[in-house]
Amino acid sequence: MMEAASSGANSAALIGKFVVIGAGLIGGSLAKGLRLRGQCREVIAVVRRAETAEAALAEGVADRAVLDIADVAAELGANDVVFIAVPTLAVEPVLAQLKSLLSPTVVITDGASVKGSVAAAARRVYGCLPPQLVLGHPIAGSEKSGVTAANPDLYVDHRVILTPTDETSPEHLQTVRNMWLSVGAEVLDMPIDEHDQVLGATSHLPHAIAYSLVDTLAHDIDSPNIFRYAAGGFRDFTRIASSDPVMWHDIMKANSAQVVRSLDQFMDNLARMRQAIADGDGEYLLDTFTRAKKARDKYTQAAVKSSKS
C-alpha cells in the first residue's frame, strides 16, 4: 500500500472514505476535486499498476493507492463511497468483486457513459439493482486521458446525469447528488433509456463520425499532404478523435442499438446532402445550412446563459 502526505482529515467532510476504482481522467478528476475541497476524509485510489499508484499520489489525486479493492474493503462502511471509473465493459467484473466485499451501507456509484449496460450488468451480478448502487454519468471530459490528466475543476459548471430507479436508496442517491454538487457540477435525474438515447445522439454519434473522418483522411484519401493544410475547423471538429480508443470501443459496443439508430438517421441526411451537392441543388443546401446554424446558435446561447446563471 502506498501513501501520500495527508490532505488533512476533515471532520465536517461530506464523505468519509472515497474510493476511486480507476484513477484516470474521470475518476482522478473527481477524486482530486473532492480531496482539494475537503469534501472527504480520505481518498483511496485503486489502480492496476504500481507506477499508476505512484502517479496518483504525486498528482495529489489520492491519499493512498492500492492495487486491489480487497486491501481496503474491510475499512469501508456507512458514509463511504466507491466510485467505479473503468471502461464501460469492465464494470461488471468490478461489481462482481464488490458484491462479495462491501457492506450494503457503502454507496457504490459510477461514471460510465452507457447506463443500460451497467444496469444489466448489476442485475446479472446481484439479481437486481442493489439499493446501494447509484448509476451516474458526468457530462464532461477531455481528449486527454490517464491520471496525469486529472483536473479538480473538470466538473465545474458541467452536468452530471443520475439515473435512479425505484430500487435506488434515496439516502444513497442524495449522498451521490451532494458529492457532485460539492465539486461544482449541475446534477440532473433522467431515466436510463432516455439517457442512452440522448447521449447516443449527442455524444456517441459525434465521436463515431470524428473517428471515421480522421481514419478516412489518414488512410483512404490519396494525398500525403492531406493534414498539412488542415485548419482550425478541422482541428475543432476532430479533436474528440484523440479520445481514449478503449473507452470509446466499449461505449459503441455497450450502446450499439442507440448509436446505430443515430448513425442511420445521420447517414440518411448525409445521403440527401450528397445528392443535393451532385445535383447543384443550392436551395436545399442553403436551407439545410441555415437551419443547422440557427439550431446551433440557439444551443450555444442557451449554454452560455446557463453557465452565467
WOUR-V800718 format. One record per residue. NEAR is the number of other ideal C-beta (glycine too) atoms within 10 Angstrom. Layout:
NEAR + NEAR
This chain:
11 + 16 + 11 + 20 + 8 + 10 + 20 + 11 + 11 + 15 + 5 + 7 + 20 + 19 + 22 + 16 + 21 + 26 + 30 + 30 + 23 + 24 + 32 + 25 + 26 + 29 + 27 + 32 + 28 + 32 + 30 + 26 + 24 + 25 + 23 + 15 + 16 + 15 + 20 + 26 + 22 + 22 + 29 + 27 + 31 + 29 + 26 + 13 + 9 + 11 + 10 + 21 + 23 + 15 + 21 + 31 + 20 + 12 + 19 + 18 + 30 + 33 + 25 + 21 + 25 + 17 + 16 + 13 + 19 + 12 + 13 + 19 + 18 + 10 + 12 + 22 + 12 + 12 + 16 + 23 + 24 + 26 + 25 + 25 + 25 + 22 + 18 + 25 + 19 + 16 + 26 + 17 + 12 + 21 + 19 + 15 + 16 + 23 + 14 + 9 + 16 + 21 + 12 + 12 + 14 + 21 + 27 + 24 + 22 + 28 + 26 + 25 + 27 + 27 + 26 + 18 + 22 + 27 + 20 + 15 + 22 + 23 + 13 + 11 + 20 + 16 + 9 + 11 + 20 + 20 + 16 + 20 + 27 + 24 + 27 + 26 + 23 + 21 + 16 + 20 + 20 + 16 + 13 + 14 + 18 + 14 + 28 + 15 + 18 + 27 + 16 + 20 + 14 + 22 + 24 + 14 + 13 + 17 + 15 + 22 + 21 + 20 + 22 + 21 + 15 + 5 + 14 + 19 + 18 + 9 + 12 + 22 + 20 + 12 + 19 + 26 + 19 + 13 + 26 + 23 + 15 + 18 + 23 + 15 + 23 + 17 + 17 + 13 + 12 + 17 + 12 + 20 + 13 + 12 + 24 + 25 + 18 + 14 + 23 + 24 + 17 + 12 + 20 + 24 + 19 + 15 + 18 + 20 + 18 + 18 + 18 + 12 + 14 + 17 + 11 + 11 + 15 + 11 + 7 + 8 + 10 + 5 + 9 + 7 + 7 + 14 + 13 + 7 + 8 + 13 + 7 + 7 + 8 + 15 + 9 + 9 + 15 + 18 + 12 + 18 + 20 + 14 + 19 + 20 + 11 + 13 + 22 + 21 + 13 + 21 + 26 + 18 + 13 + 25 + 25 + 15 + 12 + 21 + 23 + 14 + 15 + 22 + 19 + 10 + 12 + 15 + 11 + 10 + 11 + 12 + 10 + 13 + 15 + 11 + 11 + 17 + 12 + 8 + 10 + 9 + 15 + 10 + 9 + 15 + 14 + 11 + 12 + 15 + 11 + 10 + 10 + 10 + 10 + 10 + 10 + 10 + 10 + 10 + 11 + 10 + 10 + 10 + 11 + 10 + 9 + 11 + 11 + 7 + 6
